[in-house]
Amino acid sequence: MTTELPLKISKKQTVDIVKPIPETDNLLIDSSSSGLEMVRLLGVNLDTPDEAFCTLEKQFGTKARFHYRIERYDNNTALCGEMGFGRLIETPEGLALERTKPVAFADQNSNMSRVNMPQTNLIENYNASSKLLVTCMFPERYEDIALDPHTLMYTDENSPFNPLYVKENSLVGRFKSSIRNISFTELFKKVTQLSLTQLILATPKKPKEVEGSIVYDNKTKSLKFFDGEVWKRLVHEDT
């Protein structure tokens, strides 16, 4: 399932041009066009050097989910946009953006509305003058991350926004310098690896006869173990 992929926040600003894949909601990465050149063509004033920009493929690959923003332009005029969570997938046509969880849509007048599925308005009447520009989003509020199911947000020395997907049957804790999931199986292994400096055995009135059990017999002042059939005394020598 796509929700099993970690949600990551880009360390660089990404920019790509995409185009619709017929009969799907996926958007094909157009490797023949430069997203950075399109941004310049739109007259956006860039204070960031070219080397600071990246592509979705280089920043995330197919192993993570991310916040996306898609903007549609016809003849360089903004028509609408969509925001949400997505991932990159391999398709017969090439690498594509899968819009796994759209959360908002903006019309030509910048009116925002909440959505929960890919918006067809984004690709309707797509033609030769149409361009779809997709960039990653940098969250500005905790709520931007909380919209993703089963995801927690935590802070560290490097960033105030770090998403953590909580896996099924796991606990969340801080291990050394990182905050992460730990499964119940992994936790049990760590507990059984604890070293004991002292072990006190209390004798129950009627110990369970389980093979391998060891008890302290306070009547004979000795240790006994159950071999599967009878209780036997552990022999020792005084030193």
C-alpha positions, 0 to 999 in steps of 0.5 A: 500500500502507498501509505507504507511509504515514508512521507519526506520533506524535500531538502531542495526546491523541486520543479518539473513539468508533467502531462496527463496520461490518458484514462488515468489520474497520473501525470507523466514527468516530461523529461523533454522540458525544463521546469526551471525554464518554464518558471523563468518564462512565467516571470517568477523572480528567482532569488535561488541559484539554479543549483539549488533546484532539483527534480522530484526523481532526484529528491524522492525517487519511488521510495517516498511520498511527498507534498505536491503542488500542481499548477495549470497554465494555458498560454502562460495564464494560471487556470487552477491548481491542486495540492496534496500527497503523492509519490512517483511510480513507474509506468509503461510511458515512464516515471509518473506522479501518482496523486495518492491523496489530494487535499485542496483545489484552487480555481482561476480566482484562487478560491480554495476548496477541500478535496479528497480525490484528483480533480479532473478540472486540472486536465480538462481540455488539455491542449498544445498551449497547456502546461502543468508545473509540479513542485514539492511543498514545504509545510508551513503548519503542523496541520499540513503534515497531520492531513496524512493518515497515521503520521506524526510530526516531530522536531529535531536540531535540523528541522521543525517539520519531520513527518513519521508514519506510524507503522501498524503494531509498533511503538514510537520512541527516541533511540539515540539521536533519532525518533522512529518506530519500533515493532513489538518483535524488535522491542521483545528482542531488546528486552530479552537482551537485557543483562541481569546483575541479580535474579531473585527467584520466589517459590510459588506454593505450587509451581507450574510443571513446565519443562525448563522451569527453575525455582527456589525451594525454601524448604531444602534451601536449593534450586530445582528444575523441571525436566518435563517429568519430575523436579530435580535438585541442582547440585552445587559445591561450596567454594 
